[in-house]
């Protein structure tokens, strides 16, 4: 897909707030306090991607994939069908810490732990390369849950190098990556450095969310709700009143002042010529024809 083109997230109300969707490739931080709604939002972003035929990659550091699937199922998001279609890829960095006997499957790869960054990086590279070999006209999505686990167990410098690797790897692949970070667990410097690496931030503030850094997005805070029907964002009345953006074919091309003046001059000249041709008063009188004799020959002028 063309770089910078927008893809709809599929989350109800969110695409209006985002100004049409998210650009791909891009790296988006989902930031907020524990249990504020970050995980349900990430689940919906990934699920709606699969519904559009977009492959997804989960990188899970604080949940096993079995637990993750069970949580998605509670909101009616069954991914069994998408697993069979080859749209789901998982790097599970959690399960093997408690069950060393697990083995990789066709779509789940198990890392030894969340601290094994070299092993995780290698698995990410392999999965990303495999996904890129398939036809992905709308790119693919990556959900990383969560960065906080890494910052709590590893030196910050190591985590930043790892994030930079992920961003570089997936940006070149045309992916949209969602990183989850817990508010209140990290110092301001760490949070600022993570923000600096992102293309945009979806931030939770109590019962509202705000969008920062995304081109075309509304910067106001917005209400949202989570229910058995899913995650929903409520756009502002101003956005709802705005007409939809014009299609590329309907967009007028800019015209220079000189070209516009030349066109107007040409149009005026055509108008004058047209009306002059149809107005008898504007015509020159025709020269009189010489009178003819009865025999049919023109009368001769008398010589003086």
N, C-alpha and C positions, 0 to 999 in steps of 0.2 A: 504494500500500500504506500501511497505517497506520504513522505514525511511531513508532519504538521497537520494532516487531515484529522478531523474530529470523528470520534466513534462514540455512539451513545452508550451510556453505562447500563441502561435498562432499569435503573432504580427509579421508582415512581417519584416524580417531582424534581429529582436531582439534576436531570439533564437541562431542565429549564433554568435552574439556578446556575448551572455551569455554562450557560450560553450555547447549548447545543451538544455538549458532551466533552470528552477529554481528548486532547491531542495525543497521537501516537507517533513515536515513542514518547513516554514521559514517566517521571518518578514522583509518586504522590505519597506524602506522609499522612497517616491517619492518627491523630494525636488527641488524647483525652484521658481523663481519670479512669481508674478501674471500674468496670461494669457500667460505663456510660452509654455503650452502644457500638463501640468500635468493631468488636467481633461480628455482630449481626450484619453490620454494614459491609464488612469485608466479604462475608459469606454471600451476601446478595450480589455484590459486584462480580464475584467469580461465577456464581450460578447463572446470572443473566448473560455473562459472556459465553458460557457453554450453550445456553439456549439459542444464541446467535451463531453457533458453530465455531466459536473462538476457543482454541485450546488453552488450558490453564495449567499453571504449575504452582503447587503449594510447597512452601518451605516452612515446616512446623517445628518450633523449638520448645514449646511448652504444652503441646497436646500431641497424642498419637493420632494417626489418621483414622483409626477406628472410632475414637472419641469424637473427632471432628465431624465424621459422617453422621454419627448419632445426633449431634447437636443441630446439624443442618436439617435432618429429617424431622425434627420437632416443629420446624416452620414450613414443612411440606416440600423441602428441597431435596429430592431424591436424585442422587448422581449415578445410580447403577447403570442407567441407559447411556450416560455419557462416558462411563468407564468402558463399556463395550464398544463405543464408537472411537475409542482412543483419544478422547479429548482431555482426559485427566492424567496428570503426572504429579507425583508426590515425592518430596524428599523429607522423610520422617526423621527428625533429629532427637526424638524423645523416647520412643518405645524401646529401643535397644538397651537403654540404661537399666531397664527392669526385666527385660526378656532377651537374653543373648541368643536364644535359639531362633529368632525370627529371620526369615530369609527374604531376599528381594523378590518381587513379583514383576509382572509385565509393566506395571505402572507405578509401583511403590518401591523406592530405594531407601534403605535404612542406613543412617549415619550412626557412628558409635555414640556420639553425644553432641550437644549443642556447642561444646567447646572445641570440637575437632574441625576447626575452620578449613584446614587444608583438604580434608576428606570431603567436607561439604562443598567447597569450591570446585573440586573435581567432579562431583556428582552433578552440580548445577551446570557445569560446562557440557557434560555429556547429554543431559536432558535437553538443554537449550539447543544444542546442535541437532538432536534427533527431531525436535519440534520444528526447527527451521527447514528440515528436509521435506516436511509436508507443506501442502499449499495453504497458506494463511493469509488471505486477502485483507483481513482486518487485524493482522498481527496476532499476538497472544497476550495473556494476562498472567501476572505472577503475584501471589499473595504471600507476604512474609510476616508470620506471626510467631514471636515478635522480636524486635530489636532489643527490648528491655532485658530479656533473658541473657543476651550476650553481654550487655553492658554490666550486668550484675555479677558475671562470672569471669570476665576477661578484662585485660587492660583496654582502656578506651582507644588508645592508638591502634591496637590490633583490630578492634571492631571497625574503626573508620577505614582502615585499609581494606577490610573485607567488604564494607558497603561500597567503596569506590570500585572494587572489582566487579561486584554485582551490577552496579549502575552501568559501567562500561560494557560489560558482557551483554546485557539485555538491551541497552540503547542501540547497539549495533545490529541487534536482531529484530528491532522494531516493536519491542514489547512495552506494555504499560505495567509498571510495577507499583504495588501498594505495600508500603511498610507501616507496621503498627508500632507505636511507641506510647508507653504509659506516662501520663502526666503525674508529677509529684515524686517520681522515683529517681530522677537525675538532676544534676545541678544545671544552672542556666547555661553555662558554657557548653556542656554536652548537647543540650537541646538546640542551642543556636547553631552549633556545627552541623548537626543532623539536618536542620532546616536549610542550611546553606547548600547542602548537596541535592536538595529536592527541586522539582519544577513547580510544586504546589503543595498546599497543606489543607486538609479537611480537619478542622479543629472543633472538638466538642466543648461546649461551655454550659454546664448544668443541663438544661433541657433544650438547648439550642445548638446549632452548628454554624460555622462560618467557613467560607472558602477564601483562601489567600493564594496569590501568585498565579492563578489560572487565568489565562487570557480570555476575556469575554464573560467572566463569571461575575455574579452580583456579590459585592463585598459586605452586604448587610448580614446580620445574623438571622437564622431561619429556624422555625419550630420544626420538630420531627416527631414521629411516633414509631414504636415497634409493637407489632402485634402478630397474631398467628398468620396473618395475611402478608407479613413481611415488613420491610423498612420503607418509610415514606417521609419525604421532605416537602415542606409547604413553602412554595415560592411567595415572594411579596406580591402585593396587588399591582405594583408598578410593572413587574415582569409579566404578569398574566395579561395586562392590558396591551403589551407591546405586540405589534404584528409579527408574524413569522418572517425570518430573513428571506430576501429575494433569492430565487434560484439563479445560478450563474448565467443562464441564458437570458434572464430578465434584467440583469444588471447593465445599466448604460455605461458605455465606455467614456472616459473623460475626453472632452474636446478642447483644443487650445483656443484662446481668444482670437488669434489671427485666422484660424480655420473657420471658426464660427462666423466671424465678420465677412469672410470671403463667401461663405455659403449664403448669408443673408443678402449680400450684394447681387449674387447670381440669381437668387429667387426673385428679387425686386425687378431686375432687368427682364426676366422671363414674363413677369406679371404685366409690365408696361408694354412689351412687344405684343403679347397676346391680346390685350384690350385695344391697342392701337389698330390691330388687324381687323377687329370686329366693329370698329366705330367709323362710319362713313365720313364724319367730320374731320377725321384725322387723315383721310386719303387725299392724294393730289388729284386734281381733275385731269381726266384723260384728254389727249390732243384730239381735236375733231378730225374725222376722216373726210377726204375730198368727196364732193358729190359726184354721182355717176350720171352719164347721159342715158337716154332711152336705149341706145345700142349696147350699153353695158360697159363702155369705156369711160374712164374718168374724164371729167370736163377739163379742158385746157385753160390755163390761166391766160388772161388777156395781156398782150404785150403793149406796152406804152411806147 
